[in-house]
């Protein structure tokens, strides 16, 4: 996370809801001398104390054994390169604006019987965000197909003990410079979800 405290003023509730809404991040654990990474969808509980996820059995993290292990899920949001020319102020340097939230805690393998209900909760969470349509459930799959596919994956739970966020939105610049950069991000930015990032930069950070 960025060390400048001006970018780390978001309350825990904002960080928690951001991570819960995104529901996708990079899971990282350390095993020996090598960090292990996996990109995973997850479901964060409403109070932010637990994340549910699954991994394919062949994933190195899943093969690390049944013992609980320290873990981080890094959840990223919109981002863009920021040109010094955009501020309209002399003697500036390039930077990158972004939003990121880290969930830290302990990852453990869950009971295999939890896998089906866990997958149902995860899919229901995201299906609810789609435009109105018939909601997908595993009941729509042919007999035996879901069970066969689930044999290839394992359920995991992560007890979340810390939630921290960086909202780097040019809060360290004068309002005029920040708003000028936001205009350029929206039209000329290099990154992802540029309109959303520009809106965040315009709002009171």
C-alpha positions as CSV (number, residue, x, y, z in Angstrom):
1,X,0.0,0.0,0.0
2,X,1.2,3.5,-0.7
3,X,2.9,4.9,2.5
4,X,1.5,8.5,2.2
5,X,-1.2,8.8,4.8
6,X,-3.1,11.3,2.7
7,X,-4.1,8.4,0.4
8,X,-5.1,6.1,3.2
9,X,-7.9,8.1,4.9
10,X,-10.8,6.0,3.7
11,X,-12.8,4.5,6.6
12,X,-12.8,0.7,6.9
13,X,-16.4,0.5,5.9
14,X,-15.6,2.1,2.5
15,X,-12.7,-0.3,1.9
16,X,-14.8,-3.2,3.0
17,X,-17.7,-2.4,0.7
18,X,-15.3,-1.7,-2.2
19,X,-13.8,-5.2,-1.8
20,X,-17.1,-6.8,-1.4
21,X,-18.6,-5.2,-4.5
22,X,-15.6,-6.1,-6.7
23,X,-15.4,-9.6,-5.5
24,X,-12.3,-10.4,-7.5
25,X,-8.7,-10.1,-6.5
26,X,-5.2,-11.6,-6.4
27,X,-4.6,-14.1,-3.6
28,X,-1.1,-14.2,-2.3
29,X,0.6,-16.6,0.2
30,X,4.2,-17.4,0.9
31,X,5.5,-21.0,0.8
32,X,9.2,-21.3,1.4
33,X,11.2,-18.9,-0.7
34,X,8.5,-18.4,-3.3
35,X,5.3,-16.3,-3.1
36,X,2.3,-18.0,-4.7
37,X,-0.4,-16.0,-6.5
38,X,-3.8,-16.9,-7.8
39,X,-6.5,-14.6,-9.3
40,X,-9.8,-15.5,-7.6
41,X,-13.4,-14.5,-7.3
42,X,-14.4,-14.4,-3.7
43,X,-17.4,-13.5,-1.5
44,X,-16.6,-11.3,1.5
45,X,-19.0,-11.4,4.4
46,X,-21.1,-8.3,5.1
47,X,-19.1,-7.6,8.3
48,X,-15.8,-8.2,6.4
49,X,-14.5,-10.9,8.7
50,X,-14.4,-13.8,6.3
51,X,-13.9,-14.4,2.6
52,X,-15.1,-17.6,0.8
53,X,-13.3,-18.8,-2.4
54,X,-12.3,-21.9,-4.3
55,X,-9.2,-23.0,-6.1
56,X,-8.6,-25.7,-8.8
57,X,-6.9,-28.7,-7.2
58,X,-3.8,-28.3,-9.4
59,X,-3.2,-24.7,-8.2
60,X,0.0,-24.5,-6.2
61,X,-1.8,-22.8,-3.3
62,X,-4.3,-25.6,-3.1
63,X,-1.4,-28.1,-3.2
64,X,0.3,-26.4,-0.2
65,X,-1.3,-28.7,2.3
66,X,-4.2,-28.4,4.7
67,X,-2.4,-26.2,7.3
68,X,-3.7,-22.7,7.7
69,X,-1.5,-20.1,6.1
70,X,-1.1,-16.3,6.2
71,X,-2.6,-14.7,3.1
72,X,-3.5,-11.5,1.4
73,X,-6.2,-10.7,-1.2
74,X,-5.3,-7.6,-3.2
75,X,-8.4,-6.0,-4.8
76,X,-7.7,-3.4,-7.5
77,X,-10.0,-0.8,-8.9
78,X,-9.8,1.9,-11.6
79,X,-6.3,3.2,-12.4
80,X,-4.6,5.6,-14.9
81,X,-1.2,7.1,-15.7
82,X,-1.1,10.8,-14.7
83,X,1.0,13.2,-16.9
84,X,2.6,16.2,-15.2
85,X,1.4,18.4,-18.0
86,X,-2.3,17.8,-16.9
87,X,-2.0,19.8,-13.7
88,X,-1.3,23.2,-15.2
89,X,1.4,23.6,-12.5
90,X,5.2,23.7,-13.0
91,X,7.7,21.2,-11.7
92,X,5.5,18.1,-11.4
93,X,6.4,14.5,-12.0
94,X,4.5,11.6,-13.6
95,X,2.5,9.3,-11.3
96,X,-0.2,6.7,-11.3
97,X,-3.6,7.1,-9.7
98,X,-5.4,4.0,-8.5
99,X,-7.7,2.4,-5.9
100,X,-6.6,-0.8,-4.1
101,X,-7.8,-2.6,-1.0
102,X,-5.9,-5.4,0.8
103,X,-7.6,-8.1,2.8
104,X,-5.1,-9.8,5.2
105,X,-5.7,-12.8,7.3
106,X,-5.4,-16.6,7.4
107,X,-6.4,-19.0,4.6
108,X,-7.5,-22.5,5.4
109,X,-9.1,-25.3,3.4
110,X,-12.8,-25.7,4.1
111,X,-14.8,-28.9,4.5
112,X,-15.5,-30.4,1.0
113,X,-19.2,-30.5,1.9
114,X,-19.2,-26.7,1.9
115,X,-18.2,-26.4,-1.8
116,X,-21.7,-26.6,-3.3
117,X,-23.4,-24.1,-1.0
118,X,-20.3,-21.8,-1.3
119,X,-20.5,-21.8,-5.1
120,X,-24.2,-21.1,-5.0
121,X,-23.7,-18.1,-2.7
122,X,-20.9,-16.8,-4.9
123,X,-22.9,-17.0,-8.2
124,X,-26.0,-15.6,-6.5
125,X,-24.0,-12.6,-5.4
126,X,-22.9,-11.7,-8.9
127,X,-26.1,-12.8,-10.7
128,X,-27.9,-10.2,-8.5
129,X,-25.9,-7.4,-10.1
130,X,-27.0,-8.3,-13.7
131,X,-29.8,-6.7,-15.5
132,X,-33.2,-8.5,-14.8
133,X,-33.2,-11.9,-16.3
134,X,-33.7,-15.5,-15.2
135,X,-31.1,-16.0,-12.4
136,X,-28.6,-18.8,-13.1
137,X,-28.3,-21.6,-10.5
138,X,-26.6,-25.0,-10.6
139,X,-30.1,-26.5,-10.8
140,X,-29.9,-25.5,-14.5
141,X,-27.1,-28.0,-15.2
142,X,-27.6,-31.5,-16.4
143,X,-27.6,-34.3,-13.9
144,X,-24.1,-35.1,-12.7
145,X,-22.3,-32.3,-14.6
146,X,-21.9,-30.0,-11.6
147,X,-20.8,-32.8,-9.3
148,X,-18.2,-33.9,-11.9
149,X,-16.8,-30.3,-12.3
150,X,-16.7,-29.7,-8.6
151,X,-14.4,-32.7,-8.1
152,X,-11.7,-30.5,-9.7
153,X,-11.9,-27.7,-7.2
154,X,-11.5,-27.2,-3.4
155,X,-13.3,-24.7,-1.1
156,X,-11.3,-22.3,1.1
157,X,-12.1,-19.8,3.8
158,X,-10.0,-16.8,4.7
159,X,-10.4,-15.3,8.2
160,X,-9.9,-11.6,7.6
161,X,-8.1,-9.8,10.3
162,X,-7.2,-6.5,8.5
163,X,-8.7,-4.4,5.8
164,X,-6.5,-1.5,4.4
165,X,-7.0,0.7,1.3
166,X,-5.2,3.2,-0.9
167,X,-7.3,5.7,-2.7
168,X,-4.6,7.6,-4.7
169,X,-6.7,10.4,-6.3
170,X,-4.4,13.4,-6.3
171,X,-5.6,14.5,-2.8
172,X,-2.1,16.0,-2.4
173,X,-2.7,18.5,-5.2
174,X,-4.6,21.8,-5.2
175,X,-8.3,21.4,-6.2
176,X,-7.7,23.1,-9.6
177,X,-4.8,20.8,-10.5
178,X,-6.7,17.7,-9.3
179,X,-9.8,18.6,-11.3
180,X,-7.7,19.4,-14.4
181,X,-6.1,16.0,-14.2
182,X,-9.5,14.4,-13.8
183,X,-10.7,15.9,-17.1
184,X,-7.6,14.5,-18.8
185,X,-8.0,11.1,-17.3
186,X,-11.5,10.8,-18.6
187,X,-10.6,11.8,-22.2
188,X,-6.9,10.8,-22.5
189,X,-6.1,8.4,-19.6
190,X,-4.1,5.2,-20.0
191,X,-5.5,2.6,-17.7
192,X,-8.8,1.0,-16.7
193,X,-12.3,2.3,-15.8
194,X,-11.2,5.8,-16.6
195,X,-14.6,7.4,-16.3
196,X,-15.0,5.9,-12.8
197,X,-11.5,7.1,-11.8
198,X,-12.2,10.6,-13.0
199,X,-15.4,10.7,-11.0
200,X,-13.6,9.6,-7.9
201,X,-11.0,12.3,-8.5
202,X,-13.7,15.0,-8.8
203,X,-15.5,13.9,-5.6
204,X,-14.3,15.0,-2.2
205,X,-11.6,12.4,-1.5
